[in-house]
């Protein structure tokens, strides 16, 4: 991938720069213990994850609000396990815990530093704005980030083209052909890039097959490899 042509880098946050799965589990366990739950958490957490994914997909299609999602994922999890805990309290504790459980993915700091030296770096996220900004601050990435575009502030979520238009306005005077999106989600980051008409790099550390209609311009298995042409595969390469 030739980074020289790009001046604006729009990076997803969770599972692209930050290990959200690790942070999510740490915060969930801390929340349950704080609320006084002393039982086994692993199985409950897996159920929570599955419920959370479904609700986030619903949010991204506009079927539910983010405020509803934040509490409903706990309400459903507690109901499924007959746990008598307050879902609203759990939601508040969990969100407060997230900025304190930040885990950087390998290569995230070096990537942001390198991209910031080449142009402007912006974060594009469907996460909660106040929480995401606190997590970025806790991660140490803030010096390299010029702006943070959230679906909460925009009113539209990835992959809606209105979200990407909002992010581009935040960035300033940049053309589409000098902009690239880097993210792990085909259905949000890459599909959004396709719809908006800008290049994209699919961060695919597990080397999953692409069975979707989203078509990344590039694909990378590690953050270290982005910008190193020997470790990048374009669509034309095997």
VOVO-941920 format. One line per 10 residues: number of its first residue (from 0); their letters; for each residue x, y, z of N, C-alpha, C, O. Coordinates in nm, 2 decimals. Atoms other than C-alpha are relative to their C-alpha. Example, Ala and Ser with C-alpha at 12.3 -4.5 7.8 and 13.67 -1.06 7.14 Angstrom:
residues 2
0) as) 0.09:-0.12:0.00:1.23:-0.45:0.78:0.09:0.12:0.00:0.19:0.12:0.07 | -0.09:-0.11:0.00:1.37:-0.11:0.71:-0.08:0.11:0.08:-0.03:0.22:0.09
This chain:
residues 238
0) xxxxxxxxxx) 0.09:-0.12:0.00:0.00:0.00:0.00:0.09:0.12:0.00:0.18:0.14:0.08 | -0.08:-0.12:0.01:0.15:0.33:-0.10:-0.07:0.11:0.07:-0.17:0.18:0.03 | 0.06:-0.10:-0.09:0.07:0.57:0.18:0.03:0.14:-0.05:-0.04:0.24:0.00 | -0.04:-0.13:0.04:0.24:0.86:0.00:-0.12:0.08:-0.06:-0.12:0.20:-0.06 | 0.11:-0.07:0.07:-0.09:0.94:-0.19:-0.10:0.05:0.10:-0.18:0.13:0.06 | 0.10:-0.03:-0.10:-0.29:0.98:0.13:0.05:0.11:0.10:0.16:0.11:0.14 | -0.03:-0.11:-0.09:-0.30:1.29:0.35:-0.10:0.00:0.12:-0.07:0.06:0.22 | 0.10:0.01:-0.11:-0.61:1.21:0.57:-0.02:-0.15:0.03:-0.06:-0.23:-0.06 | 0.02:0.13:-0.04:-0.63:0.89:0.76:-0.11:-0.01:0.11:-0.10:0.04:0.22 | 0.11:0.02:-0.09:-0.96:0.79:0.92:0.00:-0.14:0.06:-0.01:-0.24:-0.01
10) xxxxxxxxxx) -0.02:0.12:-0.06:-0.91:0.52:1.17:-0.11:-0.04:0.10:-0.16:0.04:0.18 | 0.09:0.06:-0.10:-1.16:0.30:1.35:0.07:-0.01:0.13:0.20:-0.02:0.13 | -0.07:0.01:-0.14:-1.09:0.27:1.73:0.00:-0.14:0.05:0.10:-0.20:0.07 | 0.01:0.13:-0.07:-1.22:-0.05:1.88:0.03:-0.12:-0.10:-0.03:-0.13:-0.21 | -0.05:0.12:0.07:-1.05:-0.37:1.76:0.08:0.04:-0.13:0.10:-0.05:-0.22 | -0.10:-0.04:0.10:-0.84:-0.16:1.52:0.12:0.06:0.07:0.23:0.02:0.03 | -0.11:-0.06:-0.08:-0.63:0.05:1.76:0.00:-0.06:0.14:0.10:-0.08:0.20 | 0.02:0.05:-0.14:-0.77:-0.07:2.10:-0.06:-0.14:0.00:-0.15:-0.17:-0.08 | 0.05:0.14:-0.01:-0.83:-0.43:2.20:-0.13:0.01:0.08:-0.13:0.00:0.21 | 0.12:-0.02:-0.07:-1.19:-0.38:2.28:-0.05:-0.13:0.07:-0.11:-0.12:0.18
20) xxxxxxxxxx) 0.05:0.13:-0.06:-1.26:-0.75:2.36:0.07:-0.01:0.14:0.00:-0.05:0.23 | -0.07:0.01:-0.13:-1.00:-0.74:2.64:-0.06:0.10:0.10:-0.08:0.07:0.21 | 0.06:-0.10:-0.08:-1.13:-0.41:2.77:-0.14:-0.03:0.05:-0.18:-0.01:0.16 | 0.14:0.03:-0.03:-1.49:-0.52:2.75:-0.01:-0.10:0.11:-0.09:-0.09:0.20 | 0.00:0.10:-0.10:-1.42:-0.83:2.96:0.04:0.05:0.13:-0.03:0.02:0.23 | -0.04:-0.06:-0.12:-1.23:-0.65:3.22:-0.10:0.09:0.07:-0.13:0.08:0.19 | 0.10:-0.09:-0.05:-1.50:-0.39:3.26:-0.12:-0.07:0.04:-0.18:-0.03:0.14 | 0.12:0.08:-0.03:-1.78:-0.64:3.26:0.02:-0.07:0.14:-0.07:-0.07:0.22 | -0.02:0.07:-0.13:-1.62:-0.84:3.54:0.01:0.09:0.12:-0.05:0.07:0.22 | -0.01:-0.10:-0.11:-1.54:-0.53:3.74:-0.14:0.05:0.04:-0.17:0.07:0.15
30) xxxxxxxxxx) 0.13:-0.04:-0.02:-1.90:-0.42:3.70:-0.08:-0.10:0.08:-0.15:-0.06:0.18 | 0.08:0.10:-0.07:-2.05:-0.75:3.82:0.05:-0.01:0.14:-0.03:-0.03:0.23 | -0.05:0.02:-0.14:-1.82:-0.77:4.12:-0.04:0.13:0.08:-0.07:0.11:0.20 | 0.04:-0.13:-0.07:-1.89:-0.40:4.21:-0.15:-0.01:0.05:-0.18:0.04:0.15 | 0.14:0.01:-0.03:-2.26:-0.48:4.21:-0.03:-0.12:0.10:-0.14:-0.14:0.14 | 0.02:0.10:-0.10:-2.20:-0.77:4.45:-0.02:-0.14:-0.06:-0.05:-0.23:0.02 | 0.02:0.14:0.05:-2.23:-1.07:4.21:0.13:-0.08:0.02:0.23:-0.04:-0.03 | -0.12:0.08:-0.04:-1.99:-1.34:4.33:0.01:-0.13:-0.08:0.10:-0.21:-0.06 | 0.00:0.13:0.07:-2.08:-1.62:4.09:0.09:0.00:-0.12:0.17:0.09:-0.14 | -0.09:0.02:0.12:-1.91:-1.75:3.77:-0.05:0.10:-0.10:-0.17:0.12:-0.13
40) xxxxxxxxxx) 0.03:-0.11:0.09:-1.89:-1.47:3.52:0.02:-0.03:-0.15:-0.04:0.03:-0.24 | -0.04:0.02:0.13:-1.74:-1.62:3.21:-0.12:-0.03:-0.10:-0.13:0.03:-0.20 | 0.12:0.04:0.09:-2.06:-1.78:3.06:-0.09:0.12:-0.01:-0.15:0.14:-0.12 | 0.09:-0.12:0.00:-2.26:-1.47:3.15:0.05:0.10:-0.10:-0.02:0.17:-0.17 | -0.06:-0.10:0.09:-2.01:-1.25:2.97:-0.01:-0.04:-0.14:-0.04:0.05:-0.23 | 0.02:0.04:0.14:-2.03:-1.46:2.66:-0.14:0.03:-0.05:-0.16:0.07:-0.17 | 0.14:-0.03:0.03:-2.41:-1.42:2.66:-0.01:0.15:-0.02:-0.08:0.19:-0.12 | 0.01:-0.14:0.02:-2.37:-1.05:2.71:0.06:0.05:-0.13:0.01:0.13:-0.20 | -0.06:-0.03:0.13:-2.13:-1.03:2.41:-0.09:-0.02:-0.11:-0.11:0.06:-0.20 | 0.09:0.03:0.11:-2.38:-1.20:2.19:-0.12:0.10:-0.01:-0.15:0.14:-0.12
50) xxxxxxxxxx) 0.11:-0.09:-0.01:-2.66:-0.98:2.30:0.04:0.14:-0.05:-0.03:0.21:-0.12 | -0.05:-0.13:0.04:-2.45:-0.67:2.26:0.02:0.02:-0.15:-0.01:0.12:-0.20 | -0.02:-0.01:0.15:-2.35:-0.75:1.90:-0.13:0.02:-0.07:-0.14:0.10:-0.16 | 0.13:-0.01:0.07:-2.72:-0.79:1.80:-0.05:0.14:0.02:-0.10:0.20:-0.08 | 0.05:-0.13:-0.02:-2.81:-0.46:1.96:0.08:0.11:-0.07:0.02:0.20:-0.12 | -0.08:-0.10:0.08:-2.52:-0.27:1.80:-0.03:-0.01:-0.15:-0.04:0.10:-0.21 | 0.04:0.01:0.14:-2.62:-0.41:1.46:-0.14:0.08:-0.02:-0.16:0.14:-0.12 | 0.13:-0.07:0.01:-2.97:-0.28:1.53:0.02:0.15:0.01:-0.05:0.23:-0.06 | -0.03:-0.14:-0.01:-2.83:0.06:1.63:0.05:0.05:-0.13:0.01:0.16:-0.18 | -0.06:-0.04:0.13:-2.63:0.08:1.31:-0.10:0.01:-0.11:-0.07:0.08:-0.21
60) xxxxxxxxxx) 0.10:-0.01:0.10:-2.94:0.03:1.11:-0.11:0.09:0.04:-0.21:0.11:-0.04 | 0.09:-0.10:-0.05:-3.13:0.28:1.31:-0.12:-0.05:0.07:-0.22:0.02:0.09 | 0.11:0.07:-0.06:-3.36:0.03:1.48:-0.02:0.04:0.15:-0.13:0.04:0.20 | 0.00:-0.04:-0.15:-3.27:0.13:1.84:0.09:0.11:0.02:0.18:0.14:-0.06 | -0.09:-0.12:-0.04:-3.11:0.43:2.01:0.11:-0.05:0.08:0.11:-0.16:0.13 | -0.11:0.04:-0.08:-2.78:0.42:2.18:-0.03:0.00:0.15:0.02:-0.09:0.22 | 0.04:0.00:-0.14:-2.93:0.51:2.51:-0.07:-0.13:0.04:-0.05:-0.18:0.15 | 0.07:0.13:-0.02:-3.16:0.21:2.48:0.10:-0.12:0.01:0.09:-0.20:0.10 | -0.10:0.11:0.01:-2.87:-0.02:2.38:0.08:-0.01:0.13:0.10:-0.12:0.17 | -0.10:0.00:-0.11:-2.65:0.08:2.67:-0.06:-0.08:0.12:0.01:-0.14:0.20
70) xxxxxxxxxx) 0.07:0.07:-0.12:-2.91:-0.05:2.93:-0.06:-0.13:-0.04:-0.05:-0.23:0.04 | 0.07:0.13:0.04:-3.09:-0.32:2.73:0.09:-0.12:0.00:0.05:-0.23:0.03 | -0.09:0.11:0.01:-2.78:-0.53:2.68:0.02:-0.07:0.14:0.03:-0.19:0.15 | -0.01:0.06:-0.14:-2.75:-0.57:3.06:-0.14:-0.05:0.05:-0.14:-0.16:0.11 | 0.13:0.05:-0.04:-3.13:-0.61:3.11:-0.02:-0.13:-0.05:-0.07:-0.22:0.02 | 0.02:0.13:0.07:-3.14:-0.89:2.86:0.09:-0.11:0.06:0.05:-0.22:0.08 | -0.10:0.10:-0.06:-2.83:-1.06:3.01:-0.05:-0.04:0.13:-0.04:-0.16:0.17 | 0.04:0.03:-0.14:-2.96:-1.04:3.36:-0.13:-0.08:0.00:-0.14:-0.18:0.08 | 0.13:0.07:0.01:-3.31:-1.16:3.26:0.03:-0.15:-0.04:-0.03:-0.24:0.01 | -0.03:0.13:0.05:-3.16:-1.46:3.07:0.06:-0.09:0.11:0.05:-0.21:0.10
80) xxxxxxxxxx) -0.07:0.07:-0.11:-2.96:-1.56:3.38:-0.07:0.01:0.14:-0.02:-0.04:0.24 | 0.08:-0.02:-0.12:-3.23:-1.47:3.64:0.09:0.06:0.11:0.09:0.02:0.23 | -0.08:-0.08:-0.09:-2.99:-1.22:3.80:-0.07:0.12:0.04:-0.11:0.20:-0.04 | 0.07:-0.12:-0.05:-3.15:-0.96:4.02:0.09:0.12:0.03:0.12:0.15:0.14 | -0.08:-0.12:-0.01:-2.93:-0.67:3.95:-0.06:0.11:-0.09:-0.13:0.09:-0.18 | 0.06:-0.11:0.07:-3.01:-0.32:3.83:0.08:0.03:-0.13:0.20:0.05:-0.13 | -0.06:-0.01:0.13:-2.94:-0.29:3.46:0.05:0.14:-0.03:0.16:0.16:-0.09 | -0.05:-0.14:0.02:-2.91:0.09:3.46:0.12:0.02:0.08:0.22:0.09:0.04 | -0.12:-0.02:-0.09:-2.66:0.08:3.75:0.12:-0.08:-0.07:0.23:-0.03:-0.07 | -0.11:0.08:0.07:-2.46:-0.19:3.56:0.05:0.08:-0.12:0.17:0.08:-0.15
90) xxxxxxxxxx) -0.04:-0.08:0.12:-2.46:0.02:3.24:0.09:0.12:0.04:0.19:0.14:-0.02 | -0.08:-0.11:-0.04:-2.33:0.32:3.43:0.14:-0.04:0.05:0.24:0.02:0.01 | -0.12:0.05:-0.05:-2.06:0.13:3.61:0.09:-0.05:-0.11:0.21:-0.03:-0.11 | -0.08:0.06:0.12:-1.95:-0.05:3.29:0.06:0.11:-0.08:0.18:0.11:-0.11 | -0.05:-0.11:0.08:-1.92:0.27:3.09:0.11:0.08:0.07:0.21:0.13:0.01 | -0.10:-0.07:-0.08:-1.72:0.44:3.37:0.13:-0.08:0.01:0.23:-0.02:0.02 | -0.12:0.09:-0.01:-1.49:0.14:3.38:0.08:0.00:-0.12:0.21:-0.02:-0.12 | -0.07:0.02:0.13:-1.40:0.13:3.01:0.12:0.08:-0.01:0.22:0.03:-0.06 | -0.13:-0.08:0.02:-1.15:0.42:3.01:0.11:-0.05:0.09:0.23:-0.01:0.06 | -0.11:0.05:-0.09:-0.96:0.25:3.29:0.05:-0.14:-0.03:0.14:-0.19:0.03
100) xxxxxxxxxx) -0.04:0.13:0.04:-0.93:-0.08:3.11:0.05:-0.01:-0.14:0.03:-0.11:-0.21 | -0.04:-0.01:0.13:-0.78:0.03:2.79:0.12:-0.09:-0.03:0.22:-0.09:0.05 | -0.11:0.09:0.04:-0.56:-0.22:2.61:0.04:0.03:-0.15:-0.05:0.02:-0.24 | -0.04:-0.03:0.13:-0.36:-0.11:2.30:0.03:-0.13:-0.08:0.09:-0.22:-0.03 | -0.04:0.11:0.08:-0.33:-0.35:2.01:0.14:0.02:-0.05:0.19:0.13:-0.05 | -0.14:0.00:0.04:0.02:-0.44:1.90:0.02:0.09:-0.12:-0.04:0.06:-0.23 | -0.03:-0.08:0.12:0.15:-0.17:1.67:-0.08:0.13:-0.01:-0.06:0.21:-0.10 | 0.09:-0.12:0.01:-0.12:0.09:1.74:0.07:0.13:0.02:0.05:0.23:-0.06 | -0.07:-0.13:-0.03:0.10:0.36:1.89:0.10:0.03:-0.12:0.10:0.15:-0.17 | -0.10:-0.02:0.11:0.37:0.32:1.61:-0.08:0.04:-0.12:-0.03:0.13:-0.20
110) xxxxxxxxxx) 0.08:-0.03:0.12:0.10:0.33:1.34:-0.05:0.15:0.01:-0.03:0.22:-0.09 | 0.05:-0.14:-0.01:-0.06:0.65:1.47:0.11:0.10:-0.01:0.09:0.21:-0.07 | -0.12:-0.09:0.01:0.28:0.82:1.51:0.04:0.01:-0.14:0.07:0.12:-0.19 | -0.05:-0.01:0.13:0.38:0.73:1.16:-0.10:0.07:-0.09:-0.06:0.15:-0.18 | 0.10:-0.07:0.08:0.05:0.84:1.00:-0.01:0.15:0.03:-0.03:0.23:-0.06 | 0.01:-0.14:-0.04:0.04:1.16:1.20:0.12:0.08:-0.07:0.11:0.20:-0.09 | -0.12:-0.07:0.06:0.39:1.24:1.05:-0.02:0.02:-0.15:0.04:0.11:-0.21 | 0.03:-0.01:0.14:0.24:1.20:0.70:-0.11:0.09:-0.03:-0.12:0.15:-0.14 | 0.12:-0.08:0.02:-0.09:1.38:0.74:-0.08:0.02:0.12:-0.03:0.02:0.23 | 0.09:-0.02:-0.12:-0.39:1.42:0.96:-0.07:-0.13:0.03:-0.11:-0.21:-0.06
120) xxxxxxxxxx) 0.06:0.13:-0.05:-0.53:1.13:1.17:-0.13:0.04:0.07:-0.13:0.12:0.16 | 0.13:-0.01:-0.07:-0.90:1.12:1.27:-0.05:-0.13:0.04:-0.03:-0.23:-0.03 | 0.07:0.12:-0.05:-1.09:0.86:1.47:-0.14:0.01:-0.04:-0.21:0.11:-0.03 | 0.14:0.02:0.04:-1.42:0.74:1.33:-0.06:-0.12:0.08:-0.02:-0.23:0.07 | 0.05:0.10:-0.09:-1.63:0.55:1.59:-0.15:0.01:0.02:-0.20:0.12:0.02 | 0.14:0.01:-0.03:-1.98:0.44:1.66:-0.02:0.00:0.15:-0.13:-0.01:0.20 | 0.01:0.00:-0.14:-1.90:0.44:2.03:-0.05:0.12:0.07:-0.08:0.22:0.00 | 0.05:-0.11:-0.08:-2.02:0.67:2.31:0.11:0.11:0.00:0.22:0.08:0.04 | -0.10:-0.11:0.02:-1.85:1.01:2.25:0.09:0.03:0.13:0.21:0.02:0.12 | -0.08:-0.04:-0.12:-1.74:1.10:2.61:0.09:-0.12:0.04:0.20:-0.10:0.08
130) xxxxxxxxxx) -0.08:0.12:-0.04:-1.62:0.74:2.68:0.11:-0.02:-0.10:0.23:-0.05:-0.06 | -0.10:0.03:0.10:-1.43:0.71:2.35:0.11:0.11:0.02:0.23:0.07:0.01 | -0.10:-0.10:-0.01:-1.25:1.04:2.41:0.09:-0.03:0.13:0.21:0.00:0.13 | -0.08:0.04:-0.12:-1.15:0.93:2.76:0.09:-0.12:-0.02:0.20:-0.13:0.03 | -0.08:0.12:0.03:-1.03:0.60:2.63:0.12:0.04:-0.09:0.23:-0.02:-0.07 | -0.11:-0.04:0.08:-0.82:0.77:2.37:0.11:0.07:0.08:0.23:0.05:0.07 | -0.09:-0.07:-0.09:-0.67:0.99:2.64:0.08:-0.10:0.09:0.20:-0.08:0.11 | -0.07:0.10:-0.09:-0.59:0.69:2.86:0.09:-0.09:-0.08:0.19:-0.14:-0.03 | -0.08:0.09:0.08:-0.44:0.50:2.57:0.14:0.06:-0.04:0.23:-0.01:-0.07 | -0.12:-0.07:0.04:-0.17:0.76:2.50:0.01:0.04:-0.14:0.11:0.09:-0.19
140) xxxxxxxxxx) 0.00:-0.03:0.14:-0.27:0.80:2.14:-0.04:0.15:-0.03:-0.02:0.19:-0.15 | 0.06:-0.13:0.03:-0.42:1.15:2.18:0.10:0.10:-0.07:0.05:0.18:-0.15 | -0.09:-0.09:0.07:-0.10:1.34:2.07:0.00:-0.01:-0.16:0.04:0.08:-0.23 | 0.00:0.03:0.15:-0.14:1.18:1.72:-0.14:0.02:-0.06:-0.15:0.01:-0.19 | 0.14:-0.01:0.06:-0.52:1.23:1.68:-0.04:0.14:-0.01:-0.04:0.22:0.09 | 0.04:-0.14:0.02:-0.64:1.55:1.53:-0.15:0.03:0.03:-0.19:0.14:0.08 | 0.15:-0.01:-0.03:-1.02:1.49:1.58:-0.06:-0.14:0.02:-0.01:-0.24:-0.03 | 0.07:0.12:-0.03:-1.27:1.23:1.69:-0.14:0.02:-0.05:-0.21:0.11:0.00 | 0.14:-0.01:0.05:-1.59:1.18:1.49:-0.08:-0.12:0.05:-0.04:-0.24:0.03 | 0.08:0.11:-0.06:-1.86:0.98:1.67:-0.14:0.01:-0.06:-0.19:0.11:-0.09
150) xxxxxxxxxx) 0.14:0.01:0.05:-2.20:0.86:1.56:-0.09:0.08:0.09:-0.19:0.13:0.05 | 0.08:-0.07:-0.10:-2.34:1.01:1.88:-0.01:0.15:-0.03:-0.12:0.20:-0.03 | 0.00:-0.14:0.04:-2.24:1.36:1.78:-0.06:0.03:-0.13:-0.12:0.13:-0.16 | 0.05:-0.02:0.14:-2.32:1.31:1.42:-0.15:-0.02:-0.02:-0.22:0.05:-0.09 | 0.14:0.04:0.02:-2.66:1.15:1.46:-0.03:-0.11:-0.10:-0.14:-0.16:-0.12 | 0.00:0.11:0.09:-2.58:0.88:1.21:0.12:-0.09:0.02:0.23:-0.04:0.06 | -0.11:0.09:-0.03:-2.37:0.57:1.24:0.06:-0.06:-0.12:0.00:-0.07:-0.23 | -0.06:0.08:0.11:-2.12:0.39:1.02:-0.09:-0.12:-0.03:-0.13:-0.18:0.07 | -0.06:-0.05:0.13:-2.18:0.28:0.74:-0.07:0.11:-0.07:-0.05:0.13:-0.19 | 0.08:-0.11:0.07:-2.42:0.57:0.67:0.09:0.10:-0.06:0.19:0.15:0.01
160) xxxxxxxxxx) -0.09:-0.09:0.07:-2.26:0.80:0.42:-0.01:0.14:0.07:0.09:0.22:0.06 | 0.00:-0.13:-0.07:-2.38:1.10:0.63:0.10:0.00:0.12:0.14:0.11:0.15 | -0.11:0.00:-0.11:-2.14:0.99:0.91:0.13:0.03:-0.07:0.21:0.11:-0.01 | -0.13:-0.02:0.06:-1.85:0.99:0.67:0.01:0.15:-0.06:0.12:0.21:-0.06 | 0.01:-0.14:0.04:-1.96:1.33:0.53:0.03:0.09:0.12:0.10:0.19:0.11 | -0.02:-0.07:-0.13:-1.96:1.45:0.89:0.15:0.00:0.04:0.21:0.10:0.08 | -0.14:0.02:-0.03:-1.61:1.31:0.95:0.09:0.09:-0.09:0.19:0.15:-0.05 | -0.07:-0.08:0.09:-1.48:1.48:0.64:-0.01:0.15:0.02:0.09:0.22:0.00 | 0.02:-0.14:-0.03:-1.62:1.81:0.74:0.09:0.04:0.12:0.14:0.15:0.13 | -0.08:-0.03:-0.12:-1.44:1.78:1.08:0.15:0.00:-0.04:0.22:0.08:0.01
170) xxxxxxxxxx) -0.14:0.00:0.04:-1.12:1.70:0.90:0.05:0.13:-0.07:0.17:0.17:-0.05 | -0.04:-0.12:0.07:-1.12:2.01:0.69:0.01:-0.02:-0.15:-0.07:-0.09:-0.21 | -0.01:-0.01:0.15:-1.01:2.07:0.33:0.08:-0.12:-0.06:0.20:-0.11:-0.09 | -0.06:0.12:0.06:-0.93:1.71:0.21:-0.09:-0.06:-0.11:-0.21:-0.06:-0.09 | 0.08:0.06:0.11:-1.03:1.54:-0.11:-0.01:-0.15:0.03:0.06:-0.21:0.10 | 0.02:0.14:-0.03:-1.17:1.19:-0.12:0.12:-0.09:-0.05:0.15:-0.19:0.01 | -0.11:0.09:0.06:-0.88:1.06:-0.34:0.13:0.01:0.08:0.22:-0.06:0.05 | -0.12:-0.01:-0.08:-0.63:1.16:-0.07:-0.03:-0.05:0.14:0.04:-0.02:0.24 | 0.05:0.05:-0.13:-0.83:0.99:0.21:-0.01:-0.15:0.00:-0.05:-0.21:-0.10 | 0.01:0.14:-0.01:-0.82:0.64:0.34:-0.06:-0.04:0.14:-0.02:0.03:0.24
180) xxxxxxxxxx) 0.05:0.05:-0.13:-1.02:0.45:0.61:0.07:-0.13:0.03:0.09:-0.21:-0.05 | -0.06:0.13:-0.05:-0.85:0.18:0.82:-0.09:-0.05:0.11:-0.11:0.02:0.21 | 0.09:0.05:-0.11:-1.08:-0.04:1.02:-0.02:-0.15:-0.02:0.02:-0.21:-0.12 | 0.01:0.14:0.00:-1.16:-0.40:1.11:-0.14:-0.05:-0.04:-0.16:-0.17:-0.07 | 0.14:0.04:0.03:-1.53:-0.40:1.03:-0.04:0.01:-0.15:-0.04:0.13:-0.20 | 0.04:-0.01:0.14:-1.63:-0.49:0.67:-0.14:0.07:-0.01:-0.16:0.15:-0.10 | 0.13:-0.05:0.01:-1.99:-0.40:0.74:-0.02:0.14:0.05:-0.13:0.20:0.03 | 0.01:-0.14:-0.04:-1.92:-0.06:0.89:0.11:0.08:-0.06:0.08:0.18:-0.13 | -0.11:-0.08:0.05:-1.58:0.07:0.80:0.02:-0.01:-0.15:0.02:0.09:-0.22 | -0.03:0.03:0.14:-1.52:-0.09:0.46:-0.12:0.03:-0.09:-0.11:0.10:-0.19
190) xxxxxxxxxx) 0.12:-0.02:0.07:-1.88:-0.08:0.34:-0.02:0.15:0.00:-0.07:0.21:-0.11 | 0.02:-0.15:0.00:-1.90:0.29:0.45:0.10:0.07:-0.10:0.06:0.16:-0.16 | -0.10:-0.06:0.10:-1.58:0.37:0.25:-0.05:-0.03:-0.14:-0.04:0.06:-0.23 | 0.05:0.03:0.13:-1.73:0.19:-0.05:-0.11:0.10:-0.04:-0.12:0.15:-0.15 | 0.11:-0.08:0.03:-2.05:0.39:-0.03:0.03:0.15:-0.02:-0.03:0.22:-0.09 | -0.03:-0.14:0.00:-1.88:0.72:0.03:0.10:0.03:-0.12:0.12:0.15:-0.15 | -0.09:-0.01:0.11:-1.62:0.66:-0.25:0.14:0.04:0.04:0.20:0.12:-0.03 | -0.14:-0.02:-0.04:-1.29:0.66:-0.06:0.06:-0.14:0.02:0.00:-0.24:0.04 | -0.07:0.12:-0.02:-1.02:0.40:-0.03:0.00:-0.05:0.14:-0.04:0.02:0.23 | 0.01:0.06:-0.13:-1.00:0.16:0.26:0.10:-0.11:0.01:0.15:-0.17:-0.09
200) xxxxxxxxxx) -0.09:0.11:-0.03:-0.77:-0.08:0.43:-0.07:-0.09:0.11:-0.10:-0.04:0.22 | 0.06:0.09:-0.09:-0.93:-0.38:0.60:0.10:-0.06:0.09:0.19:-0.14:0.05 | -0.09:0.06:-0.10:-0.74:-0.47:0.92:-0.06:-0.13:0.04:-0.17:-0.14:0.10 | 0.06:0.13:-0.01:-0.79:-0.84:0.93:0.10:-0.10:0.06:0.16:-0.18:-0.01 | -0.11:0.08:-0.07:-0.55:-1.00:1.19:-0.03:-0.15:0.00:0.06:-0.23:0.01 | 0.03:0.14:0.00:-0.74:-1.33:1.19:-0.01:-0.06:-0.14:-0.04:-0.18:-0.16 | 0.00:0.04:0.15:-0.72:-1.35:0.80:-0.13:-0.07:-0.03:-0.13:-0.18:-0.09 | 0.13:0.05:0.03:-1.09:-1.41:0.78:-0.03:0.02:-0.15:0.01:0.11:-0.21 | 0.04:-0.01:0.14:-1.25:-1.47:0.44:-0.10:0.12:-0.01:-0.17:0.15:0.08 | 0.09:-0.11:0.02:-1.44:-1.18:0.29:-0.12:-0.05:-0.07:-0.12:-0.07:-0.20
210) xxxxxxxxxx) 0.12:0.06:0.06:-1.79:-1.32:0.23:-0.11:0.11:-0.01:-0.23:0.08:-0.04 | 0.09:-0.11:0.01:-1.95:-0.97:0.22:0.00:0.07:-0.13:0.08:0.03:-0.22 | 0.00:-0.08:0.12:-2.03:-0.72:-0.05:0.10:0.11:0.01:0.12:0.18:-0.09 | -0.10:-0.10:-0.01:-1.78:-0.48:0.09:0.13:-0.03:-0.06:0.18:-0.15:-0.04 | -0.12:0.03:0.07:-1.46:-0.45:-0.11:0.11:0.10:0.05:0.11:0.22:0.01 | -0.11:-0.09:-0.04:-1.15:-0.31:0.06:0.10:0.02:-0.11:0.13:-0.06:-0.19 | -0.11:-0.03:0.09:-0.88:-0.14:-0.14:0.13:-0.08:0.03:0.20:-0.13:-0.06 | -0.12:0.07:-0.05:-0.61:-0.30:0.07:-0.05:-0.09:0.12:-0.16:-0.08:0.17 | 0.03:0.09:-0.11:-0.60:-0.57:0.34:0.13:-0.02:0.08:0.24:-0.04:0.02 | -0.12:0.02:-0.08:-0.35:-0.60:0.63:-0.03:-0.09:0.12:-0.13:-0.08:0.18
220) xxxxxxxxxx) 0.02:0.09:-0.11:-0.30:-0.87:0.89:0.06:0.05:0.13:0.03:0.00:0.24 | -0.06:-0.06:-0.12:-0.11:-0.65:1.13:0.01:0.15:-0.01:0.02:0.20:-0.13 | -0.01:-0.15:0.01:-0.09:-0.28:1.22:0.14:0.04:-0.04:0.16:0.14:-0.11 | -0.14:-0.03:0.04:0.29:-0.30:1.17:0.01:0.00:-0.15:0.10:0.07:-0.21 | -0.02:0.02:0.15:0.24:-0.41:0.81:-0.06:0.12:-0.08:-0.03:0.13:-0.20 | 0.06:-0.11:0.08:0.03:-0.10:0.71:0.11:0.10:-0.04:0.18:0.16:0.05 | -0.10:-0.09:0.05:0.26:0.10:0.50:0.12:-0.08:-0.05:0.21:-0.02:-0.11 | -0.11:0.08:0.05:0.50:-0.19:0.44:-0.05:-0.09:-0.11:-0.13:-0.18:-0.08 | 0.06:0.06:0.12:0.42:-0.31:0.09:0.01:-0.15:-0.01:-0.08:-0.22:-0.06 | -0.02:0.15:0.00:0.56:-0.66:0.14:-0.11:-0.07:0.07:-0.13:-0.19:0.05
230) xxxxxxxx) 0.10:0.07:-0.09:0.29:-0.73:0.40:-0.14:0.04:-0.03:-0.23:0.01:0.05 | 0.14:-0.05:0.03:-0.01:-0.57:0.23:-0.04:-0.07:-0.13:0.03:-0.09:-0.22 | 0.05:0.07:0.12:-0.23:-0.75:-0.02:-0.11:0.10:-0.06:-0.20:0.14:0.01 | 0.10:-0.07:0.07:-0.43:-0.55:-0.27:-0.10:-0.10:-0.05:-0.08:-0.22:-0.05 | 0.10:0.09:0.06:-0.75:-0.70:-0.43:0.06:-0.08:-0.11:0.01:-0.19:-0.14 | -0.05:0.07:0.12:-0.55:-0.79:-0.74:0.10:-0.11:0.03:0.14:-0.19:-0.06 | -0.11:0.10:-0.03:-0.29:-1.00:-0.55:-0.06:-0.12:0.06:-0.17:-0.12:0.12 | 0.05:0.12:-0.05:-0.34:-1.36:-0.45:0.00:-0.01:0.15:-0.04:-0.10:0.21
